[in-house]
Amino acid sequence: MKPIPFENTWPYEKQMGDVYFTTCPYCSAENVLTNLSNNGLTRAKEGVKVRINLPCCHQTMVVLEADDDYFWTNESLRK
């Protein structure tokens, strides 16, 4: 399997069990609370594909895997 390019990553923050984006990769809204649960984050870290629905712009991010700092997605999020 080919490695996922860094352009397909987006950083996240976890605070008190909630997963946040400092800025939304689609609409640039700030401090976006995601719908991702602790169970979903654990599954993403195990390499199970999860979907994150963003309330600011109603986009859906498909996360292929995660580490402690970044979500690795199936689309380019950086310009």
PyMOL Python script that loads the backbone (N, CA, C, O; Angstrom):
from pymol import cmd

cmd.read_pdbstr("""\
ATOM      1  N   MET A   1       0.841  -1.178   0.000  1.00  0.00           N
ATOM      2  CA  MET A   1       0.000   0.000   0.000  1.00  0.00           C
ATOM      3  C   MET A   1       0.888   1.243   0.000  1.00  0.00           C
ATOM      4  O   MET A   1       1.880   1.311   0.726  1.00  0.00           O
ATOM      5  N   LYS A   2       0.523   2.212  -0.813  1.00  0.00           N
ATOM      6  CA  LYS A   2       1.284   3.457  -0.887  1.00  0.00           C
ATOM      7  C   LYS A   2       1.041   4.284   0.371  1.00  0.00           C
ATOM      8  O   LYS A   2      -0.071   4.289   0.899  1.00  0.00           O
ATOM      9  N   PRO A   3       2.063   4.982   0.855  1.00  0.00           N
ATOM     10  CA  PRO A   3       1.852   5.847   2.018  1.00  0.00           C
ATOM     11  C   PRO A   3       0.936   7.021   1.662  1.00  0.00           C
ATOM     12  O   PRO A   3       0.895   7.475   0.518  1.00  0.00           O
ATOM     13  N   ILE A   4       0.216   7.492   2.659  1.00  0.00           N
ATOM     14  CA  ILE A   4      -0.680   8.629   2.468  1.00  0.00           C
ATOM     15  C   ILE A   4       0.164   9.902   2.481  1.00  0.00           C
ATOM     16  O   ILE A   4       0.952  10.101   3.406  1.00  0.00           O
ATOM     17  N   PRO A   5       0.017  10.772   1.471  1.00  0.00           N
ATOM     18  CA  PRO A   5       0.826  11.997   1.432  1.00  0.00           C
ATOM     19  C   PRO A   5       0.436  12.973   2.552  1.00  0.00           C
ATOM     20  O   PRO A   5      -0.698  12.970   3.030  1.00  0.00           O
ATOM     21  N   PHE A   6       1.395  13.802   2.953  1.00  0.00           N
ATOM     22  CA  PHE A   6       1.157  14.751   4.040  1.00  0.00           C
ATOM     23  C   PHE A   6       0.080  15.778   3.685  1.00  0.00           C
ATOM     24  O   PHE A   6      -0.551  16.335   4.584  1.00  0.00           O
ATOM     25  N   GLU A   7      -0.140  16.036   2.416  1.00  0.00           N
ATOM     26  CA  GLU A   7      -1.206  16.966   2.002  1.00  0.00           C
ATOM     27  C   GLU A   7      -2.581  16.462   2.422  1.00  0.00           C
ATOM     28  O   GLU A   7      -3.533  17.240   2.498  1.00  0.00           O
ATOM     29  N   ASN A   8      -2.689  15.175   2.694  1.00  0.00           N
ATOM     30  CA  ASN A   8      -3.968  14.571   3.075  1.00  0.00           C
ATOM     31  C   ASN A   8      -4.136  14.480   4.587  1.00  0.00           C
ATOM     32  O   ASN A   8      -4.932  13.676   5.071  1.00  0.00           O
ATOM     33  N   THR A   9      -3.401  15.289   5.335  1.00  0.00           N
ATOM     34  CA  THR A   9      -3.510  15.263   6.793  1.00  0.00           C
ATOM     35  C   THR A   9      -4.127  16.543   7.311  1.00  0.00           C
ATOM     36  O   THR A   9      -4.088  17.584   6.656  1.00  0.00           O
ATOM     37  N   TRP A  10      -4.706  16.445   8.516  1.00  0.00           N
ATOM     38  CA  TRP A  10      -5.215  17.632   9.183  1.00  0.00           C
ATOM     39  C   TRP A  10      -5.026  17.448  10.686  1.00  0.00           C
ATOM     40  O   TRP A  10      -5.372  16.399  11.230  1.00  0.00           O
ATOM     41  N   PRO A  11      -4.472  18.475  11.371  1.00  0.00           N
ATOM     42  CA  PRO A  11      -4.241  18.341  12.815  1.00  0.00           C
ATOM     43  C   PRO A  11      -5.544  18.465  13.608  1.00  0.00           C
ATOM     44  O   PRO A  11      -6.490  19.137  13.197  1.00  0.00           O
ATOM     45  N   TYR A  12      -5.554  17.798  14.746  1.00  0.00           N
ATOM     46  CA  TYR A  12      -6.704  17.883  15.638  1.00  0.00           C
ATOM     47  C   TYR A  12      -6.218  18.036  17.073  1.00  0.00           C
ATOM     48  O   TYR A  12      -5.058  17.765  17.383  1.00  0.00           O
ATOM     49  N   GLU A  13      -7.109  18.469  17.927  1.00  0.00           N
ATOM     50  CA  GLU A  13      -6.838  18.612  19.357  1.00  0.00           C
ATOM     51  C   GLU A  13      -7.880  17.814  20.120  1.00  0.00           C
ATOM     52  O   GLU A  13      -9.041  17.751  19.715  1.00  0.00           O
ATOM     53  N   LYS A  14      -7.476  17.215  21.206  1.00  0.00           N
ATOM     54  CA  LYS A  14      -8.407  16.502  22.069  1.00  0.00           C
ATOM     55  C   LYS A  14      -8.390  17.155  23.437  1.00  0.00           C
ATOM     56  O   LYS A  14      -7.344  17.237  24.080  1.00  0.00           O
ATOM     57  N   GLN A  15      -9.559  17.623  23.885  1.00  0.00           N
ATOM     58  CA  GLN A  15      -9.683  18.278  25.183  1.00  0.00           C
ATOM     59  C   GLN A  15     -10.890  17.728  25.907  1.00  0.00           C
ATOM     60  O   GLN A  15     -12.015  17.812  25.416  1.00  0.00           O
ATOM     61  N   MET A  16     -10.649  17.164  27.076  1.00  0.00           N
ATOM     62  CA  MET A  16     -11.719  16.623  27.928  1.00  0.00           C
ATOM     63  C   MET A  16     -12.632  15.661  27.169  1.00  0.00           C
ATOM     64  O   MET A  16     -13.850  15.694  27.346  1.00  0.00           O
ATOM     65  N   GLY A  17     -12.061  14.817  26.340  1.00  0.00           N
ATOM     66  CA  GLY A  17     -12.836  13.816  25.630  1.00  0.00           C
ATOM     67  C   GLY A  17     -13.452  14.278  24.326  1.00  0.00           C
ATOM     68  O   GLY A  17     -14.035  13.467  23.607  1.00  0.00           O
ATOM     69  N   ASP A  18     -13.342  15.558  23.999  1.00  0.00           N
ATOM     70  CA  ASP A  18     -13.888  16.090  22.752  1.00  0.00           C
ATOM     71  C   ASP A  18     -12.760  16.301  21.755  1.00  0.00           C
ATOM     72  O   ASP A  18     -11.638  16.640  22.130  1.00  0.00           O
ATOM     73  N   VAL A  19     -13.072  16.095  20.470  1.00  0.00           N
ATOM     74  CA  VAL A  19     -12.099  16.284  19.403  1.00  0.00           C
ATOM     75  C   VAL A  19     -12.450  17.579  18.664  1.00  0.00           C
ATOM     76  O   VAL A  19     -13.573  17.766  18.197  1.00  0.00           O
ATOM     77  N   TYR A  20     -11.458  18.461  18.574  1.00  0.00           N
ATOM     78  CA  TYR A  20     -11.622  19.778  17.951  1.00  0.00           C
ATOM     79  C   TYR A  20     -10.659  19.945  16.781  1.00  0.00           C
ATOM     80  O   TYR A  20      -9.599  19.322  16.734  1.00  0.00           O
ATOM     81  N   PHE A  21     -11.050  20.797  15.839  1.00  0.00           N
ATOM     82  CA  PHE A  21     -10.136  21.327  14.839  1.00  0.00           C
ATOM     83  C   PHE A  21      -9.914  22.790  15.185  1.00  0.00           C
ATOM     84  O   PHE A  21     -10.871  23.505  15.481  1.00  0.00           O
ATOM     85  N   THR A  22      -8.673  23.246  15.153  1.00  0.00           N
ATOM     86  CA  THR A  22      -8.397  24.658  15.375  1.00  0.00           C
ATOM     87  C   THR A  22      -9.035  25.479  14.269  1.00  0.00           C
ATOM     88  O   THR A  22      -9.639  26.520  14.527  1.00  0.00           O
ATOM     89  N   THR A  23      -8.896  25.001  13.021  1.00  0.00           N
ATOM     90  CA  THR A  23      -9.592  25.605  11.884  1.00  0.00           C
ATOM     91  C   THR A  23     -10.156  24.489  11.019  1.00  0.00           C
ATOM     92  O   THR A  23      -9.556  23.419  10.914  1.00  0.00           O
ATOM     93  N   CYS A  24     -11.282  24.728  10.413  1.00  0.00           N
ATOM     94  CA  CYS A  24     -11.900  23.759   9.519  1.00  0.00           C
ATOM     95  C   CYS A  24     -11.121  23.728   8.201  1.00  0.00           C
ATOM     96  O   CYS A  24     -10.802  24.786   7.660  1.00  0.00           O
ATOM     97  N   PRO A  25     -10.811  22.549   7.676  1.00  0.00           N
ATOM     98  CA  PRO A  25     -10.073  22.495   6.416  1.00  0.00           C
ATOM     99  C   PRO A  25     -10.897  22.925   5.202  1.00  0.00           C
ATOM    100  O   PRO A  25     -10.335  23.196   4.141  1.00  0.00           O
ATOM    101  N   TYR A  26     -12.204  22.990   5.346  1.00  0.00           N
ATOM    102  CA  TYR A  26     -13.071  23.317   4.209  1.00  0.00           C
ATOM    103  C   TYR A  26     -13.517  24.779   4.188  1.00  0.00           C
ATOM    104  O   TYR A  26     -13.491  25.424   3.141  1.00  0.00           O
ATOM    105  N   CYS A  27     -13.930  25.304   5.359  1.00  0.00           N
ATOM    106  CA  CYS A  27     -14.480  26.669   5.371  1.00  0.00           C
ATOM    107  C   CYS A  27     -13.676  27.633   6.249  1.00  0.00           C
ATOM    108  O   CYS A  27     -14.022  28.811   6.340  1.00  0.00           O
ATOM    109  N   SER A  28     -12.621  27.155   6.890  1.00  0.00           N
ATOM    110  CA  SER A  28     -11.731  27.955   7.742  1.00  0.00           C
ATOM    111  C   SER A  28     -12.386  28.493   9.008  1.00  0.00           C
ATOM    112  O   SER A  28     -11.875  29.434   9.615  1.00  0.00           O
ATOM    113  N   ALA A  29     -13.517  27.904   9.417  1.00  0.00           N
ATOM    114  CA  ALA A  29     -14.114  28.290  10.697  1.00  0.00           C
ATOM    115  C   ALA A  29     -13.148  27.899  11.813  1.00  0.00           C
ATOM    116  O   ALA A  29     -12.377  26.950  11.670  1.00  0.00           O
ATOM    117  N   GLU A  30     -13.192  28.631  12.918  1.00  0.00           N
ATOM    118  CA  GLU A  30     -12.261  28.393  14.015  1.00  0.00           C
ATOM    119  C   GLU A  30     -12.915  27.608  15.141  1.00  0.00           C
ATOM    120  O   GLU A  30     -14.119  27.712  15.374  1.00  0.00           O
ATOM    121  N   ASN A  31     -12.089  26.809  15.845  1.00  0.00           N
ATOM    122  CA  ASN A  31     -12.501  26.022  17.008  1.00  0.00           C
ATOM    123  C   ASN A  31     -13.754  25.192  16.746  1.00  0.00           C
ATOM    124  O   ASN A  31     -14.791  25.397  17.376  1.00  0.00           O
ATOM    125  N   VAL A  32     -13.644  24.262  15.817  1.00  0.00           N
ATOM    126  CA  VAL A  32     -14.777  23.440  15.390  1.00  0.00           C
ATOM    127  C   VAL A  32     -14.811  22.157  16.212  1.00  0.00           C
ATOM    128  O   VAL A  32     -13.858  21.378  16.201  1.00  0.00           O
ATOM    129  N   LEU A  33     -15.910  21.944  16.923  1.00  0.00           N
ATOM    130  CA  LEU A  33     -16.132  20.720  17.673  1.00  0.00           C
ATOM    131  C   LEU A  33     -16.652  19.660  16.713  1.00  0.00           C
ATOM    132  O   LEU A  33     -17.659  19.881  16.039  1.00  0.00           O
ATOM    133  N   THR A  34     -15.982  18.509  16.639  1.00  0.00           N
ATOM    134  CA  THR A  34     -16.416  17.448  15.737  1.00  0.00           C
ATOM    135  C   THR A  34     -17.365  16.499  16.455  1.00  0.00           C
ATOM    136  O   THR A  34     -17.527  16.573  17.673  1.00  0.00           O
ATOM    137  N   ASN A  35     -17.983  15.616  15.701  1.00  0.00           N
ATOM    138  CA  ASN A  35     -18.891  14.625  16.262  1.00  0.00           C
ATOM    139  C   ASN A  35     -18.171  13.319  16.601  1.00  0.00           C
ATOM    140  O   ASN A  35     -18.826  12.329  16.927  1.00  0.00           O
ATOM    141  N   LEU A  36     -16.848  13.297  16.532  1.00  0.00           N
ATOM    142  CA  LEU A  36     -16.088  12.073  16.733  1.00  0.00           C
ATOM    143  C   LEU A  36     -16.024  11.714  18.214  1.00  0.00           C
ATOM    144  O   LEU A  36     -15.619  12.532  19.040  1.00  0.00           O
ATOM    145  N   SER A  37     -16.425  10.492  18.544  1.00  0.00           N
ATOM    146  CA  SER A  37     -16.391  10.022  19.925  1.00  0.00           C
ATOM    147  C   SER A  37     -15.019   9.438  20.245  1.00  0.00           C
ATOM    148  O   SER A  37     -14.191   9.250  19.353  1.00  0.00           O
ATOM    149  N   ASN A  38     -14.788   9.153  21.517  1.00  0.00           N
ATOM    150  CA  ASN A  38     -13.543   8.506  21.922  1.00  0.00           C
ATOM    151  C   ASN A  38     -13.402   7.149  21.257  1.00  0.00           C
ATOM    152  O   ASN A  38     -12.300   6.763  20.867  1.00  0.00           O
ATOM    153  N   ASN A  39     -14.500   6.421  21.124  1.00  0.00           N
ATOM    154  CA  ASN A  39     -14.494   5.131  20.449  1.00  0.00           C
ATOM    155  C   ASN A  39     -14.122   5.293  18.975  1.00  0.00           C
ATOM    156  O   ASN A  39     -13.352   4.495  18.441  1.00  0.00           O
ATOM    157  N   GLY A  40     -14.657   6.310  18.322  1.00  0.00           N
ATOM    158  CA  GLY A  40     -14.330   6.576  16.926  1.00  0.00           C
ATOM    159  C   GLY A  40     -12.868   6.942  16.739  1.00  0.00           C
ATOM    160  O   GLY A  40     -12.240   6.519  15.768  1.00  0.00           O
ATOM    161  N   LEU A  41     -12.320   7.729  17.664  1.00  0.00           N
ATOM    162  CA  LEU A  41     -10.911   8.103  17.590  1.00  0.00           C
ATOM    163  C   LEU A  41     -10.028   6.866  17.774  1.00  0.00           C
ATOM    164  O   LEU A  41      -9.025   6.709  17.079  1.00  0.00           O
ATOM    165  N   THR A  42     -10.397   6.002  18.698  1.00  0.00           N
ATOM    166  CA  THR A  42      -9.642   4.756  18.902  1.00  0.00           C
ATOM    167  C   THR A  42      -9.679   3.894  17.653  1.00  0.00           C
ATOM    168  O   THR A  42      -8.662   3.321  17.260  1.00  0.00           O
ATOM    169  N   ARG A  43     -10.834   3.799  17.032  1.00  0.00           N
ATOM    170  CA  ARG A  43     -10.960   3.018  15.793  1.00  0.00           C
ATOM    171  C   ARG A  43     -10.101   3.612  14.683  1.00  0.00           C
ATOM    172  O   ARG A  43      -9.462   2.872  13.935  1.00  0.00           O
ATOM    173  N   ALA A  44     -10.076   4.944  14.567  1.00  0.00           N
ATOM    174  CA  ALA A  44      -9.249   5.592  13.543  1.00  0.00           C
ATOM    175  C   ALA A  44      -7.772   5.316  13.786  1.00  0.00           C
ATOM    176  O   ALA A  44      -7.015   5.101  12.839  1.00  0.00           O
ATOM    177  N   LYS A  45      -7.361   5.321  15.042  1.00  0.00           N
ATOM    178  CA  LYS A  45      -5.967   5.024  15.364  1.00  0.00           C
ATOM    179  C   LYS A  45      -5.608   3.571  15.059  1.00  0.00           C
ATOM    180  O   LYS A  45      -4.439   3.250  14.847  1.00  0.00           O
ATOM    181  N   GLU A  46      -6.609   2.697  15.038  1.00  0.00           N
ATOM    182  CA  GLU A  46      -6.395   1.294  14.674  1.00  0.00           C
ATOM    183  C   GLU A  46      -6.431   1.076  13.168  1.00  0.00           C
ATOM    184  O   GLU A  46      -6.212  -0.042  12.703  1.00  0.00           O
ATOM    185  N   GLY A  47      -6.705   2.127  12.399  1.00  0.00           N
ATOM    186  CA  GLY A  47      -6.720   2.029  10.944  1.00  0.00           C
ATOM    187  C   GLY A  47      -8.081   1.738  10.349  1.00  0.00           C
ATOM    188  O   GLY A  47      -8.181   1.381   9.175  1.00  0.00           O
ATOM    189  N   VAL A  48      -9.142   1.886  11.149  1.00  0.00           N
ATOM    190  CA  VAL A  48     -10.502   1.690  10.654  1.00  0.00           C
ATOM    191  C   VAL A  48     -11.023   3.035  10.125  1.00  0.00           C
ATOM    192  O   VAL A  48     -10.901   4.063  10.791  1.00  0.00           O
ATOM    193  N   LYS A  49     -11.594   3.012   8.940  1.00  0.00           N
ATOM    194  CA  LYS A  49     -12.095   4.239   8.323  1.00  0.00           C
ATOM    195  C   LYS A  49     -13.292   4.780   9.098  1.00  0.00           C
ATOM    196  O   LYS A  49     -14.235   4.044   9.387  1.00  0.00           O
ATOM    197  N   VAL A  50     -13.250   6.077   9.436  1.00  0.00           N
ATOM    198  CA  VAL A  50     -14.354   6.745  10.124  1.00  0.00           C
ATOM    199  C   VAL A  50     -14.705   8.026   9.376  1.00  0.00           C
ATOM    200  O   VAL A  50     -13.884   8.570   8.637  1.00  0.00           O
ATOM    201  N   ARG A  51     -15.918   8.495   9.573  1.00  0.00           N
ATOM    202  CA  ARG A  51     -16.385   9.736   8.954  1.00  0.00           C
ATOM    203  C   ARG A  51     -16.608  10.778  10.037  1.00  0.00           C
ATOM    204  O   ARG A  51     -17.130  10.483  11.112  1.00  0.00           O
ATOM    205  N   ILE A  52     -16.200  12.004   9.729  1.00  0.00           N
ATOM    206  CA  ILE A  52     -16.424  13.125  10.639  1.00  0.00           C
ATOM    207  C   ILE A  52     -17.304  14.133   9.915  1.00  0.00           C
ATOM    208  O   ILE A  52     -16.951  14.622   8.842  1.00  0.00           O
ATOM    209  N   ASN A  53     -18.454  14.439  10.512  1.00  0.00           N
ATOM    210  CA  ASN A  53     -19.353  15.450   9.966  1.00  0.00           C
ATOM    211  C   ASN A  53     -19.039  16.774  10.649  1.00  0.00           C
ATOM    212  O   ASN A  53     -19.075  16.876  11.875  1.00  0.00           O
ATOM    213  N   LEU A  54     -18.731  17.783   9.846  1.00  0.00           N
ATOM    214  CA  LEU A  54     -18.366  19.079  10.391  1.00  0.00           C
ATOM    215  C   LEU A  54     -19.594  19.986  10.432  1.00  0.00           C
ATOM    216  O   LEU A  54     -20.212  20.237   9.397  1.00  0.00           O
ATOM    217  N   PRO A  55     -19.952  20.481  11.624  1.00  0.00           N
ATOM    218  CA  PRO A  55     -21.185  21.273  11.759  1.00  0.00           C
ATOM    219  C   PRO A  55     -21.097  22.664  11.133  1.00  0.00           C
ATOM    220  O   PRO A  55     -22.127  23.267  10.831  1.00  0.00           O
ATOM    221  N   CYS A  56     -19.889  23.179  10.935  1.00  0.00           N
ATOM    222  CA  CYS A  56     -19.746  24.547  10.425  1.00  0.00           C
ATOM    223  C   CYS A  56     -20.131  24.662   8.954  1.00  0.00           C
ATOM    224  O   CYS A  56     -20.746  25.650   8.551  1.00  0.00           O
ATOM    225  N   CYS A  57     -19.776  23.663   8.149  1.00  0.00           N
ATOM    226  CA  CYS A  57     -20.039  23.761   6.707  1.00  0.00           C
ATOM    227  C   CYS A  57     -20.714  22.504   6.156  1.00  0.00           C
ATOM    228  O   CYS A  57     -20.922  22.390   4.948  1.00  0.00           O
ATOM    229  N   HIS A  58     -21.052  21.571   7.028  1.00  0.00           N
ATOM    230  CA  HIS A  58     -21.759  20.339   6.670  1.00  0.00           C
ATOM    231  C   HIS A  58     -20.977  19.449   5.706  1.00  0.00           C
ATOM    232  O   HIS A  58     -21.571  18.673   4.957  1.00  0.00           O
ATOM    233  N   GLN A  59     -19.663  19.558   5.721  1.00  0.00           N
ATOM    234  CA  GLN A  59     -18.810  18.669   4.932  1.00  0.00           C
ATOM    235  C   GLN A  59     -18.565  17.388   5.726  1.00  0.00           C
ATOM    236  O   GLN A  59     -18.696  17.368   6.950  1.00  0.00           O
ATOM    237  N   THR A  60     -18.212  16.332   5.021  1.00  0.00           N
ATOM    238  CA  THR A  60     -17.863  15.067   5.649  1.00  0.00           C
ATOM    239  C   THR A  60     -16.429  14.725   5.302  1.00  0.00           C
ATOM    240  O   THR A  60     -16.058  14.647   4.131  1.00  0.00           O
ATOM    241  N   MET A  61     -15.629  14.523   6.338  1.00  0.00           N
ATOM    242  CA  MET A  61     -14.228  14.134   6.167  1.00  0.00           C
ATOM    243  C   MET A  61     -14.128  12.630   6.400  1.00  0.00           C
ATOM    244  O   MET A  61     -14.615  12.118   7.409  1.00  0.00           O
ATOM    245  N   VAL A  62     -13.500  11.930   5.470  1.00  0.00           N
ATOM    246  CA  VAL A  62     -13.282  10.496   5.614  1.00  0.00           C
ATOM    247  C   VAL A  62     -11.858  10.300   6.126  1.00  0.00           C
ATOM    248  O   VAL A  62     -10.890  10.613   5.434  1.00  0.00           O
ATOM    249  N   VAL A  63     -11.743   9.779   7.345  1.00  0.00           N
ATOM    250  CA  VAL A  63     -10.445   9.565   7.975  1.00  0.00           C
ATOM    251  C   VAL A  63     -10.049   8.105   7.760  1.00  0.00           C
ATOM    252  O   VAL A  63     -10.753   7.187   8.181  1.00  0.00           O
ATOM    253  N   LEU A  64      -8.920   7.913   7.103  1.00  0.00           N
ATOM    254  CA  LEU A  64      -8.430   6.563   6.844  1.00  0.00           C
ATOM    255  C   LEU A  64      -7.676   6.000   8.037  1.00  0.00           C
ATOM    256  O   LEU A  64      -7.767   4.809   8.334  1.00  0.00           O
ATOM    257  N   GLU A  65      -6.929   6.863   8.722  1.00  0.00           N
ATOM    258  CA  GLU A  65      -6.230   6.482   9.940  1.00  0.00           C
ATOM    259  C   GLU A  65      -5.873   7.741  10.703  1.00  0.00           C
ATOM    260  O   GLU A  65      -5.998   8.852  10.188  1.00  0.00           O
ATOM    261  N   ALA A  66      -5.429   7.557  11.935  1.00  0.00           N
ATOM    262  CA  ALA A  66      -5.084   8.692  12.789  1.00  0.00           C
ATOM    263  C   ALA A  66      -3.874   8.351  13.633  1.00  0.00           C
ATOM    264  O   ALA A  66      -3.586   7.185  13.905  1.00  0.00           O
ATOM    265  N   ASP A  67      -3.168   9.401  14.043  1.00  0.00           N
ATOM    266  CA  ASP A  67      -2.131   9.239  15.056  1.00  0.00           C
ATOM    267  C   ASP A  67      -2.482  10.208  16.185  1.00  0.00           C
ATOM    268  O   ASP A  67      -3.619  10.676  16.256  1.00  0.00           O
ATOM    269  N   ASP A  68      -1.551  10.509  17.049  1.00  0.00           N
ATOM    270  CA  ASP A  68      -1.855  11.373  18.193  1.00  0.00           C
ATOM    271  C   ASP A  68      -2.012  12.838  17.824  1.00  0.00           C
ATOM    272  O   ASP A  68      -2.477  13.627  18.646  1.00  0.00           O
ATOM    273  N   ASP A  69      -1.635  13.223  16.606  1.00  0.00           N
ATOM    274  CA  ASP A  69      -1.687  14.627  16.205  1.00  0.00           C
ATOM    275  C   ASP A  69      -2.496  14.907  14.946  1.00  0.00           C
ATOM    276  O   ASP A  69      -3.063  15.991  14.807  1.00  0.00           O
ATOM    277  N   TYR A  70      -2.561  13.943  14.024  1.00  0.00           N
ATOM    278  CA  TYR A  70      -3.148  14.183  12.707  1.00  0.00           C
ATOM    279  C   TYR A  70      -4.166  13.123  12.323  1.00  0.00           C
ATOM    280  O   TYR A  70      -4.062  11.961  12.716  1.00  0.00           O
ATOM    281  N   PHE A  71      -5.164  13.557  11.537  1.00  0.00           N
ATOM    282  CA  PHE A  71      -6.033  12.636  10.810  1.00  0.00           C
ATOM    283  C   PHE A  71      -5.465  12.501   9.410  1.00  0.00           C
ATOM    284  O   PHE A  71      -5.083  13.498   8.797  1.00  0.00           O
ATOM    285  N   TRP A  72      -5.406  11.289   8.902  1.00  0.00           N
ATOM    286  CA  TRP A  72      -4.923  11.002   7.553  1.00  0.00           C
ATOM    287  C   TRP A  72      -6.152  10.657   6.728  1.00  0.00           C
ATOM    288  O   TRP A  72      -6.843   9.679   7.014  1.00  0.00           O
ATOM    289  N   THR A  73      -6.426  11.470   5.691  1.00  0.00           N
ATOM    290  CA  THR A  73      -7.676  11.361   4.943  1.00  0.00           C
ATOM    291  C   THR A  73      -7.468  10.860   3.525  1.00  0.00           C
ATOM    292  O   THR A  73      -6.340  10.613   3.096  1.00  0.00           O
ATOM    293  N   ASN A  74      -8.572  10.716   2.804  1.00  0.00           N
ATOM    294  CA  ASN A  74      -8.523  10.255   1.423  1.00  0.00           C
ATOM    295  C   ASN A  74      -8.507  11.404   0.409  1.00  0.00           C
ATOM    296  O   ASN A  74      -8.596  11.173  -0.797  1.00  0.00           O
ATOM    297  N   GLU A  75      -8.395  12.646   0.904  1.00  0.00           N
ATOM    298  CA  GLU A  75      -8.391  13.797  -0.011  1.00  0.00           C
ATOM    299  C   GLU A  75      -7.352  14.820   0.437  1.00  0.00           C
ATOM    300  O   GLU A  75      -6.963  14.861   1.604  1.00  0.00           O
ATOM    301  N   SER A  76      -6.919  15.627  -0.491  1.00  0.00           N
ATOM    302  CA  SER A  76      -5.929  16.656  -0.186  1.00  0.00           C
ATOM    303  C   SER A  76      -6.625  17.800   0.550  1.00  0.00           C
ATOM    304  O   SER A  76      -7.612  18.352   0.065  1.00  0.00           O
ATOM    305  N   LEU A  77      -6.099  18.150   1.732  1.00  0.00           N
ATOM    306  CA  LEU A  77      -6.691  19.198   2.545  1.00  0.00           C
ATOM    307  C   LEU A  77      -5.807  20.442   2.616  1.00  0.00           C
ATOM    308  O   LEU A  77      -6.239  21.490   3.098  1.00  0.00           O
ATOM    309  N   ARG A  78      -4.588  20.323   2.143  1.00  0.00           N
ATOM    310  CA  ARG A  78      -3.638  21.445   2.177  1.00  0.00           C
ATOM    311  C   ARG A  78      -3.369  21.925   0.766  1.00  0.00           C
ATOM    312  O   ARG A  78      -3.370  21.142  -0.183  1.00  0.00           O
ATOM    313  N   LYS A  79      -3.141  23.212   0.642  1.00  0.00           N
ATOM    314  CA  LYS A  79      -2.874  23.776  -0.689  1.00  0.00           C
ATOM    315  C   LYS A  79      -1.392  23.912  -0.921  1.00  0.00           C
ATOM    316  O   LYS A  79      -0.973  24.368  -1.985  1.00  0.00           O
TER     317      LYS A  79
END
""", "prot")
cmd.dss("prot")
cmd.show_as("cartoon", "prot")
cmd.util.cbc("prot")
cmd.orient("prot")
